[in-house]
Amino acid sequence: QVQLVESGGGLVQAGNSLRLSCTTSTSNYAMGWFRQAPGKEREFVAAISWSGSITNYGDSVKGRFTISRDNAKNTMYLQMNSLKPEDTAVYSCASAADRFYTGNYANRYNYWGRGTQVTVSS
């Protein structure tokens, strides 16, 4: 069983930055970030392989968000720059079933955190 805890969410003005963290009980798997806004479907944000050498981003965040991890600290990060009101959502981290999957299929991630709220005001 992999346990995941997100932190770092909050209220921020458009154009500003925020960094999310996800602490995991094990760094042996690829990990990802998803988000869900009220009334919308869950959306893939970014993913990173076990070693950090492979990353993947959703189209809506490419060039603005950066995913990284520090396996020594069992922590994954999401640096979010140039935030927009449409980035407002609950952001959840997830652990994949293997070390290399960085795709956008949620069913390939078998453990999830509870999420952290990010609100971007205009």
All heavy atoms as an XYZ file, in Angstrom:
941
protein
N       0.856     -1.194      0.000
C       0.000      0.000      0.000
C       0.889      1.240      0.000
O       1.783      1.373      0.825
C      -0.880      0.017      1.251
C      -1.879      1.143      1.266
C      -3.301      0.668      1.060
O      -3.554     -0.524      1.088
N      -4.211      1.600      0.861
N       0.643      2.137     -0.943
C       1.396      3.383     -1.042
C       0.536      4.513     -0.491
O      -0.624      4.666     -0.877
C       1.778      3.686     -2.498
C       2.501      5.026     -2.586
C       2.639      2.568     -3.066
N       1.106      5.276      0.397
C       0.377      6.421      0.973
C       0.931      7.718      0.383
O       2.147      7.895      0.273
C       0.508      6.420      2.485
C      -0.144      5.189      3.130
C       0.016      5.154      4.642
O       0.977      5.689      5.181
N      -0.942      4.542      5.313
N       0.022      8.609      0.030
C       0.384      9.859     -0.622
C      -0.314     11.017      0.083
O      -1.511     10.944      0.373
C      -0.055      9.838     -2.088
C       0.490      8.687     -2.940
C      -0.339      8.516     -4.202
C       1.935      8.952     -3.293
N       0.431     12.082      0.325
C      -0.130     13.261      0.974
C       0.329     14.509      0.229
O       1.534     14.763      0.118
C       0.295     13.355      2.447
C      -0.293     14.620      3.075
C      -0.150     12.118      3.218
N      -0.638     15.278     -0.270
C      -0.333     16.517     -0.973
C      -0.300     17.705     -0.012
O      -0.973     17.700      1.021
C      -1.383     16.818     -2.045
C      -1.570     15.728     -3.087
C      -2.686     14.762     -2.723
O      -3.054     14.694     -1.520
O      -3.188     14.080     -3.619
N       0.467     18.713     -0.398
C       0.499     19.962      0.355
C       0.898     21.095     -0.585
O       1.376     20.842     -1.693
C       1.491     19.877      1.525
O       2.796     19.643      1.055
N       0.682     22.326     -0.128
C       1.129     23.482     -0.890
C       0.049     24.227     -1.630
O       0.313     25.256     -2.249
N      -1.177     23.721     -1.585
C      -2.259     24.418     -2.270
C      -2.616     25.712     -1.561
O      -2.144     25.998     -0.455
N      -3.446     26.515     -2.217
C      -3.868     27.763     -1.608
C      -4.493     28.693     -2.614
O      -4.815     28.292     -3.737
N      -4.644     29.950     -2.200
C      -5.226     30.984     -3.044
C      -4.110     31.870     -3.574
O      -3.274     32.358     -2.803
C      -6.221     31.813     -2.224
C      -6.815     33.045     -2.894
C      -7.653     32.650     -4.102
C      -7.655     33.823     -1.883
N      -4.105     32.093     -4.882
C      -3.058     32.889     -5.501
C      -3.663     33.719     -6.625
O      -4.664     33.306     -7.233
C      -1.927     31.984     -6.025
C      -2.431     31.061     -7.113
C      -0.733     32.785     -6.474
N      -3.074     34.867     -6.890
C      -3.562     35.708     -7.981
C      -3.030     35.209     -9.319
O      -1.941     34.611     -9.399
C      -3.124     37.147     -7.765
C      -3.905     37.873     -6.667
C      -3.625     39.356     -6.641
O      -2.525     39.794     -6.976
N      -4.608     40.153     -6.229
N      -3.795     35.454    -10.345
C      -3.379     35.071    -11.691
C      -2.021     35.684    -12.024
O      -1.744     36.831    -11.672
C      -4.421     35.517    -12.705
N      -1.187     34.891    -12.676
C       0.145     35.327    -13.043
C       1.218     34.939    -12.045
O       2.411     34.966    -12.364
N       0.789     34.581    -10.862
C       1.738     34.196     -9.817
C       2.042     32.702     -9.879
O       1.561     31.981    -10.756
C       1.197     34.589     -8.450
C       1.284     36.086     -8.222
O       1.904     36.819     -8.997
N       0.626     36.564     -7.177
N       2.874     32.270     -8.900
C       3.336     30.885     -8.881
C       2.959     30.188     -7.581
O       2.684     30.841     -6.563
C       4.867     30.851     -9.039
O       5.263     31.432    -10.259
N       2.995     28.875     -7.651
C       2.705     28.043     -6.484
C       3.447     26.723     -6.680
O       3.574     26.249     -7.826
C       1.204     27.800     -6.382
C       0.569     27.476     -5.025
C       0.818     28.608     -4.028
C      -0.926     27.250     -5.204
N       3.923     26.123     -5.602
C       4.563     24.820     -5.700
C       3.832     23.809     -4.828
O       3.693     24.024     -3.617
C       6.038     24.868     -5.297
C       6.765     23.570     -5.604
C       8.234     23.606     -5.279
N       8.495     23.406     -3.848
C       9.657     22.989     -3.347
N      10.669     22.734     -4.163
N       9.809     22.861     -2.051
N       3.398     22.748     -5.451
C       2.760     21.654     -4.728
C       3.795     20.580     -4.414
O       4.733     20.361     -5.174
C       1.632     21.046     -5.560
C       0.528     21.993     -6.031
C      -0.543     21.200     -6.794
C      -0.085     22.746     -4.884
N       3.567     19.898     -3.300
C       4.403     18.774     -2.917
C       3.537     17.551     -2.688
O       2.378     17.675     -2.267
C       5.183     19.083     -1.631
O       6.030     20.197     -1.801
N       4.101     16.400     -2.943
C       3.420     15.133     -2.679
C       4.418     14.219     -1.998
O       5.415     13.812     -2.611
C       2.903     14.519     -3.969
S       2.229     12.850     -3.755
N       4.156     13.911     -0.759
C       5.013     13.004     -0.008
C       4.464     11.598     -0.144
O       3.272     11.359      0.068
C       5.076     13.410      1.468
O       5.571     14.745      1.572
C       6.002     12.489      2.236
N       5.340     10.663     -0.495
C       4.930      9.287     -0.711
C       5.632      8.366      0.276
O       6.721      8.685      0.776
C       5.232      8.867     -2.149
O       4.931      7.487     -2.319
C       6.704      9.067     -2.502
N       5.033      7.221      0.529
C       5.643      6.255      1.437
C       6.731      5.442      0.732
O       7.531      4.777      1.384
C       4.581      5.327      2.024
O       3.863      4.680      1.001
N       6.756      5.519     -0.623
C       7.806      4.849     -1.367
C       8.055      5.579     -2.679
O       7.109      6.050     -3.303
C       7.458      3.385     -1.656
O       8.492      2.823     -2.493
C       6.136      3.258     -2.383
N       9.304      5.661     -3.095
C       9.655      6.314     -4.362
C       9.944      5.297     -5.454
O      10.597      5.618     -6.445
C      10.876      7.217     -4.145
O      10.553      8.324     -3.341
N       9.438      4.092     -5.333
C       9.762      3.020     -6.274
C       8.944      3.038     -7.563
O       9.142      2.160     -8.404
C       9.581      1.662     -5.601
C      10.674      1.386     -4.585
O      11.757      1.937     -4.675
N      10.381      0.535     -3.614
N       8.031      4.004     -7.709
C       7.129      4.007     -8.863
C       7.109      5.361     -9.547
O       7.451      6.388     -8.963
C       5.719      3.642     -8.409
C       5.647      2.315     -7.709
C       5.572      2.243     -6.326
C       5.667      1.130     -8.438
C       5.522      1.021     -5.680
C       5.615     -0.100     -7.799
C       5.542     -0.150     -6.423
O       5.498     -1.353     -5.784
N       6.674      5.344    -10.783
C       6.373      6.589    -11.464
C       5.203      7.261    -10.752
O       4.401      6.602    -10.091
C       6.024      6.324    -12.926
N       5.121      8.569    -10.898
C       4.070      9.309    -10.199
C       3.498     10.381    -11.112
O       4.120     10.779    -12.103
C       4.627      9.961     -8.931
C       5.151      8.970     -7.916
S       5.845      9.775     -6.470
C       4.354     10.424     -5.714
N       2.325     10.858    -10.745
C       1.702     11.877    -11.571
C       0.825     12.813    -10.779
O       0.532     12.575     -9.600
N       0.440     13.903    -11.446
C      -0.508     14.864    -10.904
C      -1.731     14.915    -11.807
O      -1.602     14.970    -13.034
C       0.097     16.266    -10.840
C       1.147     16.463     -9.793
C       2.496     16.416     -9.971
C       0.937     16.768     -8.416
N       3.141     16.663     -8.783
C       2.202     16.895     -7.807
C      -0.202     16.971     -7.624
C       2.363     17.197     -6.448
C      -0.044     17.268     -6.285
C       1.226     17.378     -5.702
N      -2.886     14.926    -11.212
C      -4.156     15.131    -11.895
C      -4.888     16.259    -11.191
O      -4.600     16.571    -10.042
C      -5.001     13.861    -11.860
C      -4.503     12.760    -12.748
C      -3.412     11.987    -12.369
C      -5.127     12.474    -13.951
C      -2.938     10.964    -13.185
C      -4.672     11.455    -14.774
C      -3.584     10.700    -14.387
N      -5.846     16.837    -11.869
C      -6.658     17.876    -11.236
C      -8.111     17.720    -11.659
O      -8.419     17.162    -12.708
C      -6.144     19.267    -11.590
C      -6.315     19.661    -13.045
C      -5.643     21.004    -13.317
N      -5.836     21.445    -14.693
C      -5.260     22.516    -15.224
N      -4.441     23.281    -14.491
N      -5.493     22.857    -16.487
N      -8.989     18.229    -10.813
C     -10.421     18.186    -11.137
C     -11.079     19.458    -10.637
O     -11.010     19.765     -9.432
C     -11.090     16.960    -10.533
C     -12.518     16.783    -10.997
C     -13.058     15.400    -10.707
O     -12.534     14.682     -9.856
N     -14.098     15.017    -11.433
N     -11.691     20.166    -11.542
C     -12.441     21.368    -11.211
C     -13.906     20.998    -11.029
O     -14.377     19.989    -11.583
C     -12.286     22.399    -12.319
N     -14.661     21.798    -10.295
C     -16.076     21.500    -10.079
C     -16.834     21.365    -11.393
O     -16.716     22.210    -12.281
C     -16.565     22.708     -9.282
C     -15.365     23.219     -8.587
C     -14.225     22.982     -9.536
N     -17.571     20.283    -11.514
C     -18.379     20.073    -12.705
C     -17.611     19.612    -13.925
O     -18.183     19.482    -15.008
N     -16.312     19.356    -13.758
C     -15.504     18.925    -14.893
C     -14.897     17.559    -14.630
O     -14.794     17.113    -13.494
C     -14.402     19.945    -15.171
C     -14.922     21.300    -15.626
C     -13.789     22.202    -16.081
C     -14.306     23.514    -16.624
N     -13.204     24.391    -17.110
N     -14.443     16.917    -15.707
C     -13.792     15.631    -15.566
C     -12.359     15.796    -15.041
O     -11.755     16.854    -15.195
C     -13.762     14.908    -16.915
C     -15.123     14.500    -17.426
C     -15.040     13.679    -18.696
O     -13.924     13.540    -19.234
O     -16.069     13.182    -19.151
N     -11.863     14.733    -14.443
C     -10.477     14.740    -13.983
C      -9.547     14.907    -15.187
O      -9.746     14.287    -16.223
C     -10.176     13.452    -13.232
C      -8.761     13.360    -12.657
C      -8.650     12.233    -11.657
N      -9.164     10.994    -12.181
C      -9.388      9.927    -11.431
N      -9.157      9.963    -10.136
N      -9.845      8.826    -11.979
N      -8.540     15.726    -14.996
C      -7.635     16.065    -16.090
C      -6.203     15.717    -15.720
O      -5.742     16.010    -14.611
C      -7.726     17.570    -16.390
C      -6.795     18.068    -17.481
C      -6.807     19.585    -17.624
O      -7.395     20.277    -16.763
O      -6.213     20.088    -18.604
N      -5.485     15.118    -16.640
C      -4.072     14.812    -16.463
C      -3.261     16.107    -16.501
O      -3.443     16.933    -17.401
C      -3.605     13.868    -17.555
C      -2.119     13.658    -17.594
C      -1.497     12.854    -16.660
C      -1.342     14.262    -18.582
C      -0.125     12.653    -16.691
C       0.021     14.069    -18.630
C       0.637     13.259    -17.684
N      -2.361     16.260    -15.541
C      -1.521     17.453    -15.476
C      -0.084     17.132    -15.876
O       0.470     17.740    -16.792
C      -1.544     18.073    -14.064
C      -0.600     19.265    -13.989
C      -2.962     18.489    -13.685
N       0.515     16.170    -15.185
C       1.912     15.839    -15.464
C       2.264     14.519    -14.808
O       1.588     14.083    -13.872
C       2.842     16.936    -14.956
N       3.340     13.898    -15.299
C       3.811     12.657    -14.708
C       5.323     12.570    -14.851
O       5.924     13.215    -15.718
C       3.137     11.449    -15.354
N       5.903     11.741    -13.988
C       7.366     11.612    -13.966
C       7.732     10.172    -13.650
O       7.093      9.524    -12.823
C       7.963     12.601    -12.940
C       9.480     12.636    -13.014
C       7.480     12.292    -11.520
C      10.086     13.819    -12.245
N       8.745      9.681    -14.323
C       9.179      8.311    -14.097
C       9.888      8.187    -12.757
O      10.216      9.186    -12.099
C      10.102      7.865    -15.235
O      11.279      8.675    -15.254
N      10.179      6.959    -12.381
C      10.809      6.687    -11.093
C      12.122      7.447    -10.928
O      12.395      8.021     -9.888
C      11.056      5.189    -10.999
C      12.075      4.804     -9.974
C      11.922      4.824     -8.634
C      13.406      4.340    -10.235
N      13.084      4.392     -8.017
C      14.008      4.091     -8.973
C      14.146      4.100    -11.388
C      15.312      3.624     -8.853
C      15.443      3.624    -11.247
C      16.008      3.405     -9.991
N      12.926      7.484    -11.971
C      14.230      8.134    -11.886
C      14.161      9.644    -12.127
O      15.115     10.363    -11.850
C      15.190      7.524    -12.897
O      14.755      7.833    -14.211
N      13.044     10.092    -12.672
C      12.923     11.499    -13.024
C      13.391     11.826    -14.421
O      13.301     12.985    -14.847
N      13.856     10.831    -15.145
C      14.420     11.086    -16.472
C      13.339     11.269    -17.543
O      13.619     11.817    -18.613
C      15.346      9.943    -16.883
O      14.634      8.725    -16.941
N      12.148     10.799    -17.285
C      11.046     10.920    -18.241
C       9.934     11.734    -17.601
O       9.491     11.440    -16.494
C      10.503      9.543    -18.644
C      11.616      8.663    -19.220
C       9.372      9.693    -19.667
C      11.202      7.228    -19.432
N       9.483     12.771    -18.312
C       8.354     13.566    -17.845
C       7.351     13.735    -18.970
O       7.694     13.616    -20.153
C       8.787     14.955    -17.334
O       9.449     15.659    -18.395
C       9.709     14.838    -16.135
N       6.136     14.022    -18.603
C       5.066     14.195    -19.577
C       4.095     15.219    -19.015
O       3.846     15.234    -17.802
C       4.364     12.864    -19.840
C       3.319     12.966    -20.921
O       3.439     13.749    -21.854
N       2.287     12.140    -20.818
N       3.539     16.070    -19.890
C       2.651     17.141    -19.440
C       1.378     17.183    -20.261
O       1.376     16.874    -21.457
C       3.346     18.502    -19.577
C       4.550     18.660    -18.677
C       5.819     18.314    -19.110
C       4.405     19.141    -17.378
C       6.925     18.452    -18.285
C       5.511     19.287    -16.541
C       6.762     18.928    -17.003
O       7.855     19.060    -16.175
N       0.316     17.586    -19.605
C      -0.905     17.853    -20.329
C      -0.758     19.117    -21.166
O       0.010     20.015    -20.813
N      -1.492     19.179    -22.250
C      -1.338     20.303    -23.172
C      -1.614     21.651    -22.515
O      -0.993     22.654    -22.850
C      -2.267     20.117    -24.370
C      -1.807     18.994    -25.288
O      -0.628     18.615    -25.210
O      -2.632     18.500    -26.070
N      -2.550     21.680    -21.591
C      -2.961     22.951    -20.998
C      -1.914     23.538    -20.040
O      -2.018     24.712    -19.679
C      -4.293     22.790    -20.263
O      -4.163     21.848    -19.211
N      -0.930     22.748    -19.643
C       0.063     23.236    -18.679
C       1.485     23.255    -19.232
O       2.406     23.718    -18.552
C       0.035     22.420    -17.367
C      -1.375     22.394    -16.792
C       0.574     21.009    -17.575
N       1.666     22.766    -20.436
C       3.008     22.729    -21.025
C       3.617     24.122    -21.084
O       2.962     25.077    -21.483
C       2.944     22.134    -22.430
C       2.866     20.630    -22.459
C       2.827     20.110    -23.890
C       2.692     18.597    -23.926
N       2.564     18.079    -25.308
N       4.871     24.221    -20.657
C       5.557     25.507    -20.667
C       5.321     26.346    -19.423
O       5.999     27.352    -19.219
N       4.354     25.963    -18.595
C       4.059     26.730    -17.380
C       4.338     25.922    -16.118
O       4.750     26.472    -15.104
C       2.592     27.176    -17.368
C       2.209     28.071    -18.531
C       0.801     28.642    -18.348
N      -0.208     27.588    -18.304
C      -1.058     27.424    -17.295
N      -1.012     28.215    -16.238
N      -1.968     26.456    -17.335
N       4.085     24.612    -16.158
C       4.261     23.752    -14.993
C       5.491     22.876    -15.192
O       5.816     22.478    -16.312
C       3.051     22.847    -14.799
C       1.796     23.552    -14.361
C       1.673     24.930    -14.371
C       0.691     22.798    -13.951
C       0.512     25.570    -13.967
C      -0.475     23.418    -13.550
C      -0.571     24.802    -13.560
N       6.151     22.554    -14.065
C       7.300     21.663    -14.098
C       7.162     20.628    -12.986
O       6.973     20.988    -11.818
C       8.614     22.432    -13.906
O       8.744     23.425    -14.925
C       9.800     21.479    -13.980
N       7.269     19.366    -13.370
C       7.204     18.278    -12.399
C       8.622     17.811    -12.093
O       9.485     17.785    -12.975
C       6.339     17.113    -12.935
C       6.065     16.094    -11.837
C       6.966     16.469    -14.160
C       5.031     15.037    -12.233
N       8.857     17.464    -10.835
C      10.171     16.972    -10.425
C       9.988     16.073     -9.208
O       8.890     15.996     -8.643
C      11.107     18.141    -10.103
O      10.610     18.907     -9.021
N      11.059     15.404     -8.829
C      10.982     14.543     -7.646
C      12.350     14.470     -6.981
O      13.378     14.605     -7.626
C      10.462     13.157     -8.002
C      11.338     12.348     -8.914
C      10.608     11.095     -9.399
N      10.233     10.224     -8.279
C       9.345      9.225     -8.395
N       8.746      9.012     -9.551
N       9.069      8.468     -7.343
N      12.309     14.228     -5.685
C      13.508     14.010     -4.883
C      13.290     12.700     -4.141
O      12.623     12.676     -3.104
C      13.718     15.186     -3.924
C      15.001     15.056     -3.125
O      15.554     13.953     -3.056
O      15.441     16.068     -2.576
N      13.834     11.632     -4.690
C      13.588     10.312     -4.104
C      14.203     10.166     -2.714
O      13.720      9.377     -1.908
C      14.100      9.228     -5.038
C      13.227      9.089     -6.271
O      12.098      9.593     -6.318
N      13.743      8.429     -7.288
N      15.251     10.910     -2.438
C      15.842     10.858     -1.105
C      14.879     11.392     -0.046
O      14.953     11.018      1.120
C      17.132     11.654     -1.081
N      13.980     12.270     -0.486
C      12.981     12.834      0.429
C      11.605     12.218      0.206
O      10.629     12.649      0.840
C      12.888     14.345      0.231
C      14.164     15.094      0.587
C      13.987     16.595      0.402
C      15.260     17.335      0.794
N      15.123     18.814      0.615
N      11.525     11.235     -0.703
C      10.229     10.607     -1.011
C       9.173     11.664     -1.351
O       8.015     11.572     -0.893
C       9.742      9.748      0.161
C      10.392      8.376      0.177
O      11.133      8.018     -0.743
N      10.128      7.607      1.211
N       9.565     12.632     -2.134
C       8.668     13.750     -2.430
C       8.694     14.096     -3.916
O       9.757     14.103     -4.543
C       9.056     14.995     -1.610
O       9.029     14.673     -0.217
C       8.073     16.132     -1.868
N       7.507     14.367     -4.453
C       7.352     14.839     -5.812
C       6.827     16.268     -5.744
O       6.097     16.611     -4.812
C       6.363     13.958     -6.568
C       6.023     14.437     -7.966
S       4.833     13.380     -8.819
C       3.361     13.593     -7.821
N       7.201     17.065     -6.733
C       6.803     18.467     -6.740
C       6.103     18.831     -8.043
O       6.315     18.216     -9.080
C       8.028     19.369     -6.574
C       8.852     19.067     -5.359
C       9.992     18.269     -5.444
C       8.500     19.587     -4.113
C      10.755     17.992     -4.326
C       9.266     19.312     -2.988
C      10.384     18.515     -3.103
O      11.140     18.242     -1.982
N       5.299     19.878     -7.965
C       4.725     20.479     -9.162
C       4.888     21.989     -9.025
O       4.194     22.617     -8.221
C       3.253     20.109     -9.338
C       2.620     20.619    -10.630
C       3.225     19.901    -11.847
C       1.100     20.430    -10.613
N       5.820     22.537     -9.778
C       6.019     23.974     -9.808
C       5.073     24.570    -10.836
O       5.141     24.222    -12.019
C       7.466     24.323    -10.157
C       7.737     25.811    -10.254
C       7.610     26.524     -8.922
O       8.071     26.027     -7.903
N       6.980     27.690     -8.928
N       4.208     25.441    -10.402
C       3.189     26.015    -11.272
C       3.441     27.514    -11.424
O       3.356     28.258    -10.441
C       1.793     25.765    -10.684
C       1.500     24.301    -10.409
S      -0.190     23.996     -9.872
C      -0.179     24.834     -8.299
N       3.775     27.926    -12.614
C       4.044     29.336    -12.909
C       2.973     29.898    -13.836
O       2.248     29.144    -14.488
C       5.418     29.482    -13.560
C       6.547     29.041    -12.659
O       6.455     29.106    -11.426
N       7.638     28.587    -13.263
N       2.899     31.203    -13.885
C       1.938     31.890    -14.763
C       0.543     31.309    -14.604
O      -0.134     30.982    -15.589
C       2.391     31.785    -16.225
O       3.675     32.329    -16.396
N       0.115     31.193    -13.386
C      -1.170     30.566    -13.107
C      -2.325     31.376    -13.682
O      -2.287     32.620    -13.731
C      -1.352     30.376    -11.608
C      -0.573     29.179    -11.030
C      -0.425     29.304     -9.527
C      -1.267     27.877    -11.411
N      -3.351     30.650    -14.105
C      -4.547     31.237    -14.698
C      -5.766     30.827    -13.879
O      -5.747     29.774    -13.232
C      -4.716     30.751    -16.130
C      -3.515     30.966    -17.025
C      -3.741     30.315    -18.387
C      -2.529     30.485    -19.287
N      -2.742     29.847    -20.616
N      -6.831     31.602    -13.946
C      -8.052     31.194    -13.214
C      -8.532     29.794    -13.602
O      -9.064     29.066    -12.754
C      -9.057     32.268    -13.626
C      -8.221     33.469    -13.887
C      -6.967     32.933    -14.526
N      -8.311     29.397    -14.843
C      -8.752     28.068    -15.271
C      -7.892     26.942    -14.698
O      -8.199     25.768    -14.893
C      -8.785     27.980    -16.803
C      -7.530     28.445    -17.508
C      -7.621     29.902    -17.954
O      -8.135     30.754    -17.181
O      -7.184     30.183    -19.098
N      -6.830     27.287    -13.989
C      -6.046     26.278    -13.272
C      -6.671     25.921    -11.924
O      -6.202     25.009    -11.248
C      -4.610     26.765    -13.047
C      -3.823     26.912    -14.334
O      -3.948     26.035    -15.204
O      -3.089     27.910    -14.461
N      -7.702     26.642    -11.537
C      -8.376     26.371    -10.274
C      -8.963     24.968    -10.271
O      -9.732     24.599    -11.170
C      -9.495     27.405    -10.037
O      -8.897     28.704     -9.886
C     -10.298     27.059     -8.792
N      -8.584     24.179     -9.270
C      -9.026     22.785     -9.188
C      -8.468     22.159     -7.912
O      -7.627     22.760     -7.230
C      -8.532     21.998    -10.395
N      -8.935     20.963     -7.632
C      -8.294     20.124     -6.620
C      -7.217     19.311     -7.327
O      -7.505     18.605     -8.299
C      -9.309     19.197     -5.923
C      -8.588     18.241     -4.994
C     -10.344     20.012     -5.158
N      -6.000     19.428     -6.841
C      -4.872     18.722     -7.436
C      -4.537     17.494     -6.591
O      -4.330     17.605     -5.372
C      -3.660     19.646     -7.514
C      -3.770     20.676     -8.604
C      -4.670     21.725     -8.505
C      -2.976     20.599     -9.745
C      -4.787     22.674     -9.508
C      -3.079     21.542    -10.754
C      -3.989     22.568    -10.629
O      -4.101     23.504    -11.640
N      -4.472     16.355     -7.255
C      -4.188     15.096     -6.576
C      -2.944     14.448     -7.164
O      -2.764     14.468     -8.387
C      -5.360     14.137     -6.710
O      -6.527     14.672     -6.126
N      -2.133     13.867     -6.300
C      -0.999     13.109     -6.801
C      -1.345     11.625     -6.790
O      -2.233     11.184     -6.044
C       0.266     13.385     -5.994
S       0.235     12.884     -4.269
N      -0.662     10.890     -7.626
C      -0.952      9.475     -7.782
C       0.333      8.709     -8.047
O       1.286      9.242     -8.617
C      -1.933      9.270     -8.928
N       0.327      7.445     -7.642
C       1.460      6.561     -7.852
C       1.078      5.511     -8.887
O       0.024      4.874     -8.784
C       1.835      5.893     -6.527
O       2.928      5.036     -6.693
N       1.933      5.370     -9.875
C       1.648      4.424    -10.952
C       1.945      2.993    -10.511
O       2.531      2.753     -9.462
C       2.473      4.780    -12.184
N       1.553      2.054    -11.360
C       1.742      0.644    -11.042
C       3.151      0.160    -11.385
O       3.502     -0.969    -11.035
C       0.711     -0.197    -11.777
N       3.934      0.983    -12.066
C       5.304      0.592    -12.381
C       6.214      1.820    -12.368
O       5.766      2.909    -12.055
C       5.359     -0.106    -13.748
C       4.879      0.776    -14.878
O       5.483      1.847    -15.099
O       3.893      0.411    -15.549
N       7.468      1.617    -12.695
C       8.456      2.686    -12.568
C       8.473      3.653    -13.754
O       9.047      4.743    -13.649
C       9.857      2.092    -12.410
C      10.085      1.405    -11.086
C      11.527      1.013    -10.919
N      11.805      0.563     -9.547
C      13.014      0.356     -9.061
N      14.076      0.533     -9.820
N      13.170     -0.032     -7.818
N       7.854      3.248    -14.877
C       8.081      4.012    -16.098
C       6.842      4.672    -16.713
O       6.976      5.499    -17.597
C       8.727      3.106    -17.149
C       9.990      2.483    -16.657
C      10.027      1.147    -16.264
C      11.143      3.239    -16.549
C      11.204      0.586    -15.795
C      12.320      2.675    -16.074
C      12.347      1.339    -15.693
N       5.664      4.332    -16.239
C       4.473      4.877    -16.883
C       4.317      6.357    -16.593
O       4.238      6.771    -15.436
C       3.217      4.137    -16.419
C       1.993      4.632    -17.151
C       1.797      4.309    -18.492
C       1.057      5.462    -16.534
C       0.704      4.780    -19.188
C      -0.044      5.926    -17.227
C      -0.212      5.589    -18.550
O      -1.295      6.056    -19.242
N       4.230      7.166    -17.637
C       4.037      8.608    -17.488
C       2.886      9.088    -18.360
O       2.838     10.247    -18.782
C       5.318      9.375    -17.853
O       5.720      9.045    -19.181
C       6.451      9.076    -16.880
N       1.972      8.189    -18.633
C       0.849      8.548    -19.476
C      -0.289      9.207    -18.727
O      -0.211      9.460    -17.516
N      -1.374      9.464    -19.450
C      -2.500     10.210    -18.899
C      -3.709      9.352    -18.537
O      -4.771      9.899    -18.252
C      -2.911     11.309    -19.878
C      -3.348     10.745    -21.217
O      -3.179      9.567    -21.487
N      -3.908     11.596    -22.055
N      -3.564      8.028    -18.546
C      -4.683      7.181    -18.165
C      -4.733      7.029    -16.649
O      -3.847      6.419    -16.040
C      -4.562      5.817    -18.820
C      -4.809      5.848    -20.303
C      -3.778      5.653    -21.199
C      -6.086      6.091    -20.812
C      -3.986      5.692    -22.560
C      -6.301      6.135    -22.177
C      -5.254      5.928    -23.045
O      -5.471      5.981    -24.382
N      -5.769      7.539    -16.026
C      -5.879      7.511    -14.577
C      -5.910      6.078    -14.030
O      -5.440      5.827    -12.921
C      -7.122      8.268    -14.128
N      -6.452      5.148    -14.815
C      -6.549      3.779    -14.308
C      -5.198      3.060    -14.273
O      -5.101      1.921    -13.819
C      -7.571      2.980    -15.105
C      -7.230      2.890    -16.582
O      -6.148      3.301    -16.999
N      -8.144      2.368    -17.375
N      -4.148      3.703    -14.761
C      -2.808      3.145    -14.646
C      -2.107      3.596    -13.362
O      -0.966      3.216    -13.108
C      -1.974      3.552    -15.860
C      -2.451      2.923    -17.160
C      -2.143      1.441    -17.252
N      -0.728      1.164    -17.187
C       0.068      1.109    -18.242
N      -0.427      1.317    -19.447
N       1.358      0.838    -18.104
N      -2.784      4.424    -12.598
C      -2.272      4.880    -11.302
C      -3.109      4.219    -10.224
O      -4.329      4.391    -10.203
C      -2.350      6.404    -11.208
C      -1.496      7.096    -12.235
C      -1.980      7.330    -13.522
C      -0.207      7.513    -11.938
C      -1.186      7.947    -14.487
C       0.591      8.141    -12.890
C       0.090      8.350    -14.157
O       0.871      8.973    -15.097
N      -2.503      3.464     -9.351
C      -3.304      2.658     -8.446
C      -3.366      3.185     -7.012
O      -4.069      2.604     -6.178
C      -2.817      1.205     -8.463
C      -1.323      1.100     -8.259
O      -0.654      2.097     -8.047
N      -0.798     -0.102     -8.303
N      -2.658      4.250     -6.708
C      -2.781      4.869     -5.392
C      -2.895      6.374     -5.568
O      -2.199      6.958     -6.412
C      -1.583      4.534     -4.500
C      -1.495      3.081     -4.142
C      -0.593      2.242     -4.776
C      -2.338      2.536     -3.183
C      -0.523      0.897     -4.465
C      -2.272      1.191     -2.852
C      -1.354      0.380     -3.501
O      -1.293     -0.951     -3.172
N      -3.754      6.980     -4.744
C      -4.066      8.401     -4.885
C      -4.035      9.108     -3.542
O      -4.398      8.535     -2.510
C      -5.458      8.568     -5.491
C      -5.551      8.069     -6.893
C      -5.676      6.778     -7.301
C      -5.512      8.862     -8.083
N      -5.709      6.719     -8.665
C      -5.618      7.987     -9.174
C      -5.390     10.237     -8.322
C      -5.609      8.430    -10.491
C      -5.396     10.674     -9.628
C      -5.494      9.779    -10.695
N      -3.624     10.357     -3.553
C      -3.760     11.200     -2.385
C      -5.152     11.800     -2.320
O      -5.963     11.620     -3.233
N      -5.406     12.544     -1.255
C      -6.735     13.133     -1.070
C      -6.898     14.444     -1.823
O      -8.019     14.901     -2.023
C      -6.999     13.345      0.417
C      -7.142     12.051      1.187
C      -7.634     12.305      2.592
N      -7.925     11.062      3.297
C      -8.473     10.994      4.502
N      -8.790     12.097      5.141
N      -8.701      9.841      5.070
N      -5.813     15.058     -2.201
C      -5.893     16.276     -2.985
C      -5.676     17.542     -2.180
O      -5.858     17.561     -0.960
N      -5.286     18.589     -2.890
C      -5.109     19.902     -2.284
C      -5.732     20.944     -3.210
O      -5.582     20.869     -4.433
C      -3.620     20.199     -2.023
O      -3.480     21.435     -1.330
C      -2.813     20.245     -3.310
N      -6.436     21.896     -2.639
C      -7.164     22.880     -3.426
C      -6.220     23.987     -3.890
O      -5.477     24.565     -3.094
C      -8.299     23.493     -2.608
C      -9.055     24.608     -3.310
C      -9.909     24.108     -4.451
O     -10.623     23.113     -4.326
N      -9.858     24.807     -5.588
N      -6.304     24.295     -5.168
C      -5.610     25.449     -5.744
C      -6.661     26.375     -6.331
O      -7.471     25.945     -7.160
C      -4.612     25.025     -6.825
C      -4.049     26.254     -7.544
C      -3.491     24.190     -6.226
N      -6.657     27.610     -5.881
C      -7.600     28.604     -6.380
C      -6.827     29.795     -6.928
O      -6.015     30.384     -6.217
C      -8.552     29.072     -5.271
O      -9.248     27.937     -4.738
C      -9.577     30.061     -5.819
N      -7.090     30.128     -8.178
C      -6.417     31.242     -8.832
C      -7.450     32.330     -9.104
O      -8.406     32.116     -9.844
C      -5.747     30.801    -10.139
C      -4.971     31.965    -10.759
C      -4.834     29.608     -9.901
N      -7.226     33.472     -8.497
C      -8.163     34.590     -8.664
C      -7.702     35.485     -9.813
O      -6.513     35.648    -10.063
C      -8.256     35.403     -7.380
O      -6.991     35.976     -7.067
N      -8.680     36.075    -10.481
C      -8.363     36.949    -11.633
C      -8.132     38.390    -11.203
O      -8.358     38.757    -10.075
C      -9.501     36.884    -12.646
O     -10.709     37.271    -12.030
